[in-house]
Amino acid sequence: MILKNNKIIAGKDPVYNLHFGLVCLSSLLFSSSYNMLIPELPAYLSSLGGAGYKGLIISLFTLTAGISRPFSGRLTDTIGRIPVMITGSVVCIVCGLFYPLLGNVAGFLLLRLVHGFSTGFTPTAKSAYVADIIPASRWGEAMGLQGLCYSLGFALGPATGSYLRMYYSFDILFYTSSFFALLSVLVILGMKETLEHREKFGFNKLRISRKDIIAPEVLTPAIVVMLSYSAFGAILTLIPDWSIHLGIASTGSFFIFYTLSSLLVRIVAGKFSDRYGRIPVVRTGLGILAVALVLIALASSFFSLMSAAFVYGMSMGVLSPALSAWTIDQSKTGHRGKAVATMYIALEAGIGLGALFSGTYYGNVPGKIPAIMLFGAFLILVTLFYTLTLRNKKSFAGKQG
């Protein structure tokens, strides 16, 4: 890797370099920051008297994340990648500090709404940054590596959150979340910007037209993203209660096993998508995902639920880098931020709708969870059928892959 005119240029071995490593470390810290809260928030909301609003914990978060995507995509393509990364992390810092201060249901739900802006900004800019410094022929591998670090936050975060909640307090948990977000900013402060023609920020940059919201060229992968991540919304909402129902004290255990298995396959799956094409790898991931949801529905013990979590992690380890690389394959030069934002809009929509509908139907009745998971498996099979209608091209940089 070298620098030319203050711009990072990919070198002979571009995947393994300092800037990419810093992005990965920042992704780990950022992901840990907000994921350490997720398994503990249903119990926290119940302690505030808001047990009936558990479905909103995730759906409100993803609502604002989705709303902010067109803005983050536009800003990523105009003012630069790094300022947008930092903006999202700052939101996490502020929200972590305010959770203990707004100790009622209304205040909590308001903060979940605001907190969602963090994931609306930071991941969009980081994906665009990685695509800038990595050749198209290695996007799958790079997205797998960066996703690996991001996914580590799904293990480190919940494990840390459960420990802090059990041995300290919810307030310490929230403050630690802010601290991790702060570290994610400090890691990237010295990095070079990759956007060649930057513009100064002005409020006119926040004026969004219809053409700024969605990148039509990436609608096909976006549809697959939305449908496949709807199951994740249900899992985020219901797995804490399902774990407790099965007698599992640590509600973060599922996410630890899920993340560990995801890490085992991400890099290999990313390389496979570079070599054989995105669509065959996506089909494989969807098939594994359908099996995982059936296993969650049938779980009756710690071992069976953790086994299901392991299979679920494998499915997402296969899907995530392939879907990200597929989106970037289809993106247009100069509009990479908008393309990535479109993918994340679909992701947030899937998670939000999955959380909302599953939480509403659930109604604090654990016996309904298996039916929800089985319906999710059916929806994934429909998605798999959709991908069978698509043709595969083993190509990159703006072509279907």
C-alpha positions as CSV (number, residue, x, y, z in Angstrom):
1,M,0.0,0.0,0.0
2,I,1.3,3.5,-0.9
3,L,-0.1,7.1,-0.6
4,K,-0.4,9.3,-3.6
5,N,-1.7,12.9,-3.4
6,N,-2.9,12.0,0.1
7,K,-5.0,9.1,-1.3
8,I,-4.4,5.5,-0.5
9,I,-3.5,3.3,-3.5
10,A,-3.8,-0.5,-3.3
11,G,-0.4,-2.2,-3.3
12,K,0.7,-5.7,-4.2
13,D,-0.8,-7.3,-1.0
14,P,-3.5,-4.7,-0.1
15,V,-5.7,-6.8,2.2
16,Y,-3.1,-6.9,4.9
17,N,-2.0,-3.3,5.7
18,L,-2.1,-0.8,8.5
19,H,-5.1,1.2,7.3
20,F,-7.2,-1.9,6.7
21,G,-6.1,-3.2,10.2
22,L,-7.2,0.0,11.8
23,V,-10.6,-0.1,10.1
24,C,-11.0,-3.7,11.3
25,L,-10.0,-2.8,14.9
26,S,-12.4,0.2,14.9
27,S,-15.2,-2.1,13.6
28,L,-14.6,-4.5,16.4
29,L,-14.8,-1.8,19.1
30,F,-17.8,-0.1,17.5
31,S,-19.7,-3.3,17.1
32,S,-18.9,-4.3,20.7
33,S,-20.2,-0.9,21.9
34,Y,-23.8,-1.4,20.9
35,N,-23.9,-5.2,20.9
36,M,-23.0,-5.4,24.6
37,L,-26.4,-3.8,25.3
38,I,-28.7,-6.0,23.2
39,P,-29.0,-9.2,25.3
40,E,-29.5,-7.1,28.5
41,L,-32.0,-4.6,27.2
42,P,-35.2,-6.7,27.4
43,A,-34.6,-7.2,31.1
44,Y,-33.7,-3.6,31.6
45,L,-36.9,-2.5,29.8
46,S,-38.9,-4.9,31.9
47,S,-37.4,-3.4,35.1
48,L,-38.7,0.0,33.9
49,G,-42.2,-1.4,33.5
50,G,-42.0,-1.7,29.7
51,A,-42.1,-5.4,29.1
52,G,-44.8,-5.0,26.5
53,Y,-42.5,-2.9,24.3
54,K,-39.7,-5.4,23.8
55,G,-40.3,-5.6,20.1
56,L,-39.4,-1.9,19.8
57,I,-35.9,-2.4,21.3
58,I,-34.6,-3.5,17.9
59,S,-37.2,-2.0,15.6
60,L,-36.8,1.6,16.8
61,F,-33.0,1.2,16.5
62,T,-33.2,-0.1,13.0
63,L,-35.8,2.5,12.0
64,T,-33.5,5.5,12.5
65,A,-30.6,3.5,11.1
66,G,-32.6,3.0,7.9
67,I,-33.7,6.6,7.8
68,S,-30.2,7.8,8.1
69,R,-28.7,5.6,5.4
70,P,-29.4,8.0,2.4
71,F,-27.8,10.8,4.4
72,S,-24.8,8.7,5.3
73,G,-24.4,7.5,1.8
74,R,-24.5,11.0,0.3
75,L,-22.1,12.4,3.0
76,T,-19.8,9.4,2.5
77,D,-19.6,10.3,-1.2
78,T,-19.1,14.0,-0.7
79,I,-17.4,15.0,2.6
80,G,-15.5,11.8,3.0
81,R,-15.5,8.4,4.6
82,I,-13.7,9.1,7.9
83,P,-16.0,12.0,9.1
84,V,-19.0,9.8,8.6
85,M,-17.4,6.9,10.5
86,I,-16.7,9.2,13.4
87,T,-20.2,10.7,13.5
88,G,-21.8,7.3,14.1
89,S,-19.4,6.5,16.9
90,V,-20.1,9.8,18.6
91,V,-23.8,8.9,18.6
92,C,-22.9,5.7,20.5
93,I,-20.8,7.6,23.0
94,V,-23.6,10.1,23.8
95,C,-26.4,7.5,24.0
96,G,-24.4,5.3,26.4
97,L,-24.0,8.3,28.7
98,F,-27.7,9.2,28.6
99,Y,-29.3,5.7,29.2
100,P,-28.8,6.0,33.0
101,L,-30.1,9.5,33.1
102,L,-33.4,8.8,31.2
103,G,-34.6,6.0,33.5
104,N,-38.1,5.5,32.3
105,V,-39.8,3.8,29.4
106,A,-40.4,6.9,27.3
107,G,-36.8,8.0,27.7
108,F,-35.4,4.6,26.9
109,L,-37.4,4.3,23.7
110,L,-36.3,7.8,22.7
111,L,-32.7,6.8,23.1
112,R,-33.1,3.6,21.1
113,L,-34.5,5.8,18.3
114,V,-31.5,8.1,18.5
115,H,-29.0,5.3,19.0
116,G,-29.9,3.8,15.6
117,F,-28.3,6.7,13.8
118,S,-24.9,5.2,14.9
119,T,-25.2,2.1,12.7
120,G,-26.8,4.2,10.0
121,F,-23.5,6.1,9.6
122,T,-20.4,4.2,10.6
123,P,-20.8,0.8,8.8
124,T,-21.7,2.6,5.5
125,A,-18.5,4.7,5.5
126,K,-16.3,1.8,6.6
127,S,-17.5,-0.5,3.8
128,A,-16.9,2.2,1.3
129,Y,-13.4,2.9,2.8
130,V,-12.5,-0.8,2.5
131,A,-13.7,-1.0,-1.1
132,D,-11.5,2.1,-1.9
133,I,-8.3,0.4,-0.7
134,I,-8.9,-3.1,-1.9
135,P,-8.9,-4.3,-5.6
136,A,-12.2,-5.6,-6.9
137,S,-10.8,-9.1,-7.3
138,R,-10.4,-9.4,-3.5
139,W,-13.5,-7.6,-2.2
140,G,-15.0,-10.8,-1.0
141,E,-11.9,-11.7,1.0
142,A,-11.6,-8.1,2.4
143,M,-15.3,-7.9,3.3
144,G,-15.0,-11.3,5.0
145,L,-12.0,-10.1,7.1
146,Q,-13.7,-6.8,8.1
147,G,-16.9,-8.6,8.8
148,L,-15.0,-11.0,10.9
149,C,-13.8,-8.2,13.1
150,Y,-17.3,-6.6,13.2
151,S,-18.7,-10.0,14.1
152,L,-16.2,-10.4,17.0
153,G,-18.2,-7.5,18.5
154,F,-21.2,-9.8,18.6
155,A,-19.2,-12.2,20.9
156,L,-17.1,-9.7,22.9
157,G,-20.0,-7.3,23.3
158,P,-22.7,-9.6,24.7
159,A,-20.2,-11.5,26.8
160,T,-18.9,-8.2,28.3
161,G,-22.5,-6.9,28.7
162,S,-23.7,-10.0,30.6
163,Y,-20.7,-9.9,32.9
164,L,-21.2,-6.2,33.7
165,R,-24.9,-6.7,34.3
166,M,-24.5,-9.7,36.6
167,Y,-21.6,-8.4,38.7
168,Y,-21.9,-4.6,38.6
169,S,-25.0,-2.7,37.3
170,F,-26.8,-1.5,34.2
171,D,-25.3,1.9,34.6
172,I,-21.7,0.5,34.4
173,L,-22.8,-1.4,31.3
174,F,-24.0,1.7,29.6
175,Y,-20.8,3.7,30.5
176,T,-18.7,0.9,29.2
177,S,-20.6,0.9,26.0
178,S,-19.7,4.6,25.6
179,F,-16.0,3.9,26.4
180,F,-15.8,1.3,23.6
181,A,-17.3,3.7,21.1
182,L,-14.8,6.3,22.2
183,L,-11.9,3.9,21.5
184,S,-13.4,3.1,18.1
185,V,-13.0,6.8,17.2
186,L,-9.4,7.2,18.6
187,V,-8.3,4.2,16.5
188,I,-9.1,5.9,13.2
189,L,-8.3,9.6,13.9
190,G,-4.9,9.4,12.2
191,M,-6.0,7.6,9.1
192,K,-5.8,9.1,5.6
193,E,-9.0,9.9,3.8
194,T,-9.7,7.9,0.6
195,L,-12.3,10.1,-1.1
196,E,-10.3,12.0,-3.7
197,H,-12.5,15.0,-4.4
198,R,-13.9,16.0,-1.0
199,E,-16.4,18.8,-0.4
200,K,-16.9,20.9,2.7
201,F,-19.9,20.0,4.9
202,G,-22.9,22.2,4.5
203,F,-26.5,21.8,5.4
204,N,-27.3,21.6,1.7
205,K,-25.6,18.1,1.8
206,L,-28.5,17.0,4.0
207,R,-31.0,17.8,1.3
208,I,-32.0,14.4,-0.1
209,S,-33.9,13.8,-3.3
210,R,-35.5,10.5,-4.4
211,K,-32.4,9.6,-6.5
212,D,-30.2,9.9,-3.4
213,I,-32.2,7.3,-1.4
214,I,-31.8,4.1,-3.4
215,A,-29.1,2.9,-5.8
216,P,-31.3,1.0,-8.4
217,E,-28.3,-0.9,-9.6
218,V,-28.0,-2.9,-6.3
219,L,-31.7,-3.7,-5.8
220,T,-31.2,-7.4,-6.5
221,P,-28.7,-8.0,-3.7
222,A,-30.6,-5.6,-1.5
223,I,-33.8,-7.7,-1.7
224,V,-31.8,-10.8,-0.7
225,V,-30.3,-8.8,2.2
226,M,-33.7,-7.6,3.5
227,L,-35.3,-11.1,3.4
228,S,-32.3,-12.9,4.9
229,Y,-31.9,-10.4,7.8
230,S,-35.5,-10.5,8.8
231,A,-34.7,-13.6,10.7
232,F,-31.9,-11.8,12.5
233,G,-34.4,-9.2,13.8
234,A,-36.5,-12.0,15.3
235,I,-33.4,-13.6,16.8
236,L,-32.3,-10.4,18.4
237,T,-35.7,-9.8,19.9
238,L,-36.6,-13.3,21.1
239,I,-33.4,-15.2,21.8
240,P,-32.8,-13.6,25.3
241,D,-36.3,-14.7,26.4
242,W,-36.0,-18.1,24.7
243,S,-32.7,-18.7,26.5
244,I,-34.3,-17.8,29.9
245,H,-37.2,-20.1,29.1
246,L,-34.8,-23.0,28.4
247,G,-33.0,-22.3,31.8
248,I,-29.9,-20.6,30.3
249,A,-28.7,-17.9,32.7
250,S,-26.4,-16.0,30.3
251,T,-28.6,-14.5,27.6
252,G,-25.5,-13.6,25.6
253,S,-24.4,-17.3,25.2
254,F,-26.3,-17.7,21.9
255,F,-24.5,-14.7,20.4
256,I,-21.1,-16.0,21.5
257,F,-21.5,-19.3,19.8
258,Y,-23.1,-17.7,16.8
259,T,-20.1,-15.3,16.4
260,L,-17.4,-18.0,16.9
261,S,-18.8,-20.2,14.2
262,S,-19.3,-17.2,11.9
263,L,-15.6,-16.3,12.3
264,L,-14.6,-19.8,11.3
265,V,-16.1,-19.5,7.8
266,R,-16.0,-15.8,6.9
267,I,-12.6,-15.6,5.3
268,V,-13.0,-18.9,3.4
269,A,-16.5,-17.9,2.2
270,G,-15.3,-14.5,1.1
271,K,-12.5,-16.1,-1.0
272,F,-14.9,-18.6,-2.5
273,S,-17.2,-15.7,-3.6
274,D,-14.2,-14.1,-5.3
275,R,-13.4,-17.3,-7.1
276,Y,-16.7,-18.8,-7.9
277,G,-19.2,-15.9,-7.8
278,R,-21.4,-14.3,-5.3
279,I,-24.7,-16.0,-6.1
280,P,-23.6,-19.7,-5.5
281,V,-22.2,-18.7,-2.1
282,V,-25.3,-16.8,-1.2
283,R,-27.5,-19.8,-2.1
284,T,-25.4,-22.0,0.2
285,G,-25.7,-19.5,3.0
286,L,-29.5,-19.3,2.7
287,G,-29.8,-23.1,2.8
288,I,-27.8,-23.3,6.0
289,L,-29.8,-20.4,7.5
290,A,-33.1,-22.2,6.9
291,V,-31.7,-25.3,8.7
292,A,-30.5,-23.1,11.6
293,L,-33.9,-21.5,12.2
294,V,-35.5,-25.0,12.3
295,L,-32.9,-26.0,14.9
296,I,-33.7,-23.0,17.0
297,A,-37.4,-23.8,16.9
298,L,-36.7,-27.4,18.0
299,A,-34.2,-26.4,20.8
300,S,-35.0,-27.7,24.3
301,S,-31.7,-27.4,26.2
302,F,-28.5,-25.5,26.4
303,F,-26.7,-27.9,24.1
304,S,-29.4,-27.9,21.4
305,L,-29.7,-24.1,21.4
306,M,-26.0,-23.5,21.2
307,S,-25.8,-26.0,18.4
308,A,-28.4,-24.1,16.6
309,A,-26.5,-20.9,17.3
310,F,-23.4,-22.5,15.8
311,V,-25.2,-23.4,12.6
312,Y,-26.8,-19.9,12.4
313,G,-23.3,-18.4,12.7
314,M,-22.1,-20.5,9.8
315,S,-24.9,-19.3,7.7
316,M,-24.2,-15.6,8.4
317,G,-20.5,-16.1,8.0
318,V,-21.2,-17.4,4.5
319,L,-23.8,-14.8,3.6
320,S,-22.4,-11.5,4.9
321,P,-19.2,-11.1,2.9
322,A,-20.8,-12.4,-0.3
323,L,-23.7,-10.0,0.0
324,S,-21.5,-7.0,0.8
325,A,-19.1,-7.9,-2.1
326,W,-22.1,-8.5,-4.5
327,T,-23.4,-5.0,-3.6
328,I,-20.1,-3.4,-4.3
329,D,-19.7,-5.3,-7.6
330,Q,-23.0,-3.7,-8.8
331,S,-22.2,-0.2,-7.6
332,K,-21.3,2.7,-9.9
333,T,-18.1,4.6,-9.7
334,G,-18.5,7.7,-7.6
335,H,-21.7,6.3,-5.9
336,R,-20.2,3.6,-3.8
337,G,-21.5,5.2,-0.6
338,K,-25.0,5.3,-1.9
339,A,-24.8,1.7,-3.0
340,V,-23.6,0.5,0.4
341,A,-26.2,2.7,2.1
342,T,-28.9,1.0,-0.1
343,M,-27.7,-2.4,1.1
344,Y,-27.8,-1.3,4.7
345,I,-31.3,0.3,4.3
346,A,-32.5,-3.2,3.2
347,L,-30.6,-4.8,6.1
348,E,-32.2,-2.4,8.6
349,A,-35.6,-2.9,7.1
350,G,-35.3,-6.6,7.3
351,I,-34.1,-6.5,10.9
352,G,-36.7,-3.9,11.9
353,L,-39.6,-5.7,10.4
354,G,-38.5,-9.1,11.7
355,A,-38.2,-7.6,15.2
356,L,-41.5,-5.7,15.1
357,F,-43.6,-8.6,13.7
358,S,-42.0,-11.3,15.8
359,G,-42.2,-9.1,19.0
360,T,-45.8,-8.3,18.4
361,Y,-46.9,-11.9,17.7
362,Y,-44.7,-13.1,20.6
363,G,-46.6,-11.2,23.3
364,N,-44.3,-12.5,26.1
365,V,-45.5,-16.1,25.4
366,P,-42.4,-18.3,24.9
367,G,-44.4,-21.1,23.5
368,K,-44.9,-19.0,20.3
369,I,-41.2,-18.7,19.6
370,P,-40.9,-22.0,17.7
371,A,-43.7,-21.0,15.3
372,I,-42.0,-17.7,14.6
373,M,-38.7,-19.4,13.8
374,L,-40.3,-21.9,11.5
375,F,-42.1,-19.1,9.6
376,G,-38.7,-17.5,9.3
377,A,-37.2,-20.7,7.8
378,F,-40.1,-20.7,5.3
379,L,-39.3,-17.1,4.3
380,I,-35.6,-18.0,3.8
381,L,-36.6,-20.8,1.5
382,V,-38.6,-18.4,-0.6
383,T,-35.5,-16.2,-0.7
384,L,-33.4,-19.2,-1.8
385,F,-35.9,-19.9,-4.6
386,Y,-35.6,-16.2,-5.7
387,T,-31.8,-16.6,-6.1
388,L,-32.3,-19.7,-8.2
389,T,-33.9,-17.4,-10.8
390,L,-30.7,-15.3,-11.0
391,R,-27.8,-16.1,-13.2
392,N,-24.3,-16.0,-11.9
393,K,-21.3,-14.2,-13.4
394,K,-17.8,-14.7,-11.9
395,S,-16.9,-11.0,-12.3
396,F,-16.4,-7.8,-10.4
397,A,-16.7,-4.0,-10.4
398,G,-20.2,-3.2,-11.5
399,K,-21.3,-6.5,-12.9
400,Q,-23.5,-9.1,-11.3
401,G,-21.3,-11.5,-9.4
